[in-house]
Amino acid sequence: MTVGAPEPTAVIDEVEVLVVGAGPAGSSCAARLAEYGHDVLLVDQYPFPRHKPCGDGITDASVQALEKLGLCDLLADSIEIGGVRTFFGQKPKLRPLDRPARCIARAQLDQGILSVALERGARFAQLRIDGPLIEDGTVVGVSAAGTVAGNLLARCIVAADGATSRLRRGCGFLPPPPDRRAYAVRQYVCSERPLAPYFDLVPLLHRGSELLGYGWVFPLDDHTANVGIGYYRSRALPNPPSLNRVLNDFIDELTLRENARYGNLLRVGKPLGSPLAVDFKAAACQFQRVLFAGDAAQTTEPITGEGIGNALHGGALVAEVAHAALTGSHGPRWYESVALGRQLDRAFLRIGQDVDVFKRALARRLAAAGERPVMRRTDPRAEPFFSATAHVIAAPYELPALDRTPVHLLLEEEDPECAAALEALNTSALDELLTPFPFAPEALHSRLRMDPGPVAASLVLLAAREGGGAADRTAVTAALGVELLGMFPDFLRQTVDRPVGEGSKFNNIFAILIADYVVGRALRSGASAGAAIAGAIGATSCAMCEAEMIERVDRGVANRSPQRYLRAAELRDGALFELAAGIGTRLSACDPATSAALARYCRELGVAHRIATDVCVLFPADARGRETSERMLQEGCLTLATIEAFACESLAPEHLGNDPMALLSAIQSSAGIERALFECEARSQLAEEALGAAGLTGAFAALAELPAERIRAAIEALEDPSRASASSDRG
Amino acid sequence: MPAVEIEARSFEGLLSLYLTGELEESPDLAAACKHILQSGGKRLRPRFLEAASMAGAEPIAPAIGRAAVAVELFHCASLAHDDVIDDATFRRGKETVSVRRGAIAAALTGGWLFGRSAALVADCGEGAAVRFAEAATRVCDGQMLEVCDLFDPGRTEKRYFEAIGGKTATLFELSAALGAEAASATPATVELAAECGWSFGIAFQILDDISDLVENAAFTGKTAGKDLLQGVHTLPVIYGLEEAPELRDALAVGVSPDSLPIMLAGIRRTAGVARALHNARGYADLARSQASELPRGERLEELIDEALGAPLARLS
């Protein structure tokens, strides 16, 4: 690069890829692009290492990204964080982290990632970039100002210049309106007492009332911590005039209230603040050849305010997108083939959501509460939807992979072609479920992996080949409709009968709207495969609602008859599976005898599946599973094994509702389980007979074995936890 | 009697015809469905469908009656779900299903009615099935958008129109299109009928929203200001806030039954209601002129006048 004192308009360099900003997003993007062999110039306005307001505490998602970059030494030298301690209730609550987080000083972190980019061949220059260089309406480069002034030309520009991105403004994207802004400010402190290796999250008070945000203490070593506050502006709450004042008060208050924990806190250096980049818009991630990454693309998590994980992963994603487009056959207007906003939206479920309604509700609750603590654990009975979804709301990126469902694993062995079609279906399902409605994508994605949806979808694909055709696009679309329909009653059921308080009212709004969303999408997928298929989907959703109504009416009936249970199972999973077979055989113009046999097979298989799913709920594999079974018993939901246990053991009706855990273990060791297993096997047997009559084998036969296998695996896992398998924690 | 003459009584006949034999094994669900279907609705959507079918070459096709039942069932399904969403106690002076039988029963009743309407419409042809499914997704998206904007003092006119376009106008648009299409109207006529349904739906919803703000319980069977209490900021409120921004902070905290009269008075002092009314009149005129361009559009014009004329006159 030419250094000297060129004219402000002189061209000082011309590169293939220019990355502006050497934070986590810019450097990880530059590292990946350089690895691919692109000519990359990375620029930053400051010399390195340099300090930054946010960060230090990094989540396990960031840890994984850093491991991928090969920064294992940096990770090894940092503090391992084993849990999150929250101070919102009467006493602190510790939530252990499944995979540890880390604390790394931001200056070292950024330096580390930058060094990886340089090792891989990117060049670095300290330059202050003022904005895009536009000629005849086309961006051709950027203009630099400051000690080195001039123009830089580039084929691709990655704008990773932070939350207050000058390139973003220069490309005509507006900053968020004042009442949608969020801020954070931090201060390094020395603590008198040794710090525990946890992320501490503390309510944030301003003049006695709680702000919409939280304060934190992140330990960098035994006695040094990053203490900070982050908050959202809200019209419903008094907004503090000065962030530094709030931080100061917060540290004083912390010293007083938590003196036994931290001792005195001595401030080191100056506080440093920044706006949070929580205003993601898919349409504002790209302007011609300028691709935005990290905070410049506003990808910070809009509830927690965590931005580094998305910046690291997002930077790498932008690199993949840019690499594919630059090396493709698109020519000078390569960027027209790029849809970066959509890709980021898909990669990070939360950022594209309209979560403001959630923040406003919280702010109103805070305003009404005065000084009473507001944050609390969700009560499963008052908010079944939020309770069942809480784990994915808290960690939207920990959704299990779609290809780990039992049926997918089975098909990989028995029928790889069908497994591949199922994967194609999963990809389109993820797109179909991308709605800005808050928490809906997480709720839908996590439900999608649970029975009976994946099995029903596989049945469509398998049946669609029986007439001789391949699992084509139409079959995949129709299968998606069936898979979505499988979730429909689950959400309807998550309403509360008599909502009390705003929490359960919101619960009902979310449960109903997400149910309507999913049935509408199911119908649309079906309709695109044909009106008859849409009609069958409509009729099946009627049957499923009838089944759920039986379940609702029978709730708490201790002497419920097994026939009522089996009838509901036929109407729900039986009807869904029969629908699947019907769609598949119709699409492949299967002969009537085979179609009829498959319909019978599917009906029986559906019932067997329902029995297995319900028995597995009685053998929970983890804490979340235990919550589910407890809730079921408390609500008085009697499934086949429980009904049989009541019928043949000395369990009295009053056990229902009282001490659910004791009841659960009584059921587990009762003869009810064997009877349920027997019924399940009998149904599978009937299913296999239907197959035999039509001369069908292969994956169909293997699927018929699956329900009983799941029950046996769940029982074994309880007896020997080390043998817990993926199949036991679903349902 | 030609099938096209679906006046209120014969529509009821069709309605029970298409539900006969259903739900014989599910008395609870059957009772809940009956509760909703017979809660005194005006059957506006099937009548709209029916009137739009006049524009086609075959206004006596049997598919018209089936589609008319389907749109009414879809509408009733939305009502059942709306009552859960709004946590409503009364609808048209009667206890709602969600109060009488619980929210889960109401949710399932809505689910069943929707499924049944989808099954019925599938018999009306490929185009009808696709149209119906598209409409179902748009109705839900509109409602979701409204929920996203709850308690937002910065809700924009654009977002309001997007929401009501989805949740209300879509169903009238669908009704008109299904009616015209079932009667074998030309594609251009079907599209014009659909546009007329959409304009009508927008005017209808704006008037409903104004009525909630300015009329008392005696007239509408609803409590005035219900939307404000639930945090739904409708068009007159959005316009009112432009004039009286000082009301925004109070709205952000939420309106309580105690503060409602002050808030209502504050909004009524502005020209918000008059501006919203002006808008409603504009869409009503548009709907009427679109209807007049349709072949044999007189019935539709009459229906539009009947449904919108009275509230327009009352609220002006």
Interface residues (C-beta under 8 A of the other chain):
Chain A: P177 D179 S234 R235 A236 D354 D356 V357 R360 A361 A363 R364 A367 A368 T435 P436 F437 P438 A440 F488 P489 L492 R493 T495 V496 D497 R498 P499 K505 N508 I509 A511 I512 L513 A515 D516 Y517 V519 G520 R521 L523 R524 G526 A527 S528 G530 A531 A532 A534 G535 A536 I537 G538 A539 T540 S541 C542 M544 C545 E546 E548 M549 I550 R552 V553
Chain B: E22 L23 E25 S26 D28 L29 H81 V84 I85 D87 G102 A103 I104 A105 A106 A107 L108 T109 G110 G111 W112 F114 G115 R116 S117 A118 A119 L120 V121 A122 D123 G125 E126 A128 A129 V130 F132 A133 E134 A136 T137 V139 C140 D141 Q143 M144 V147 C148 D149 L150 F151 D152 P153 G154 R248 D249 A252 V253 G254
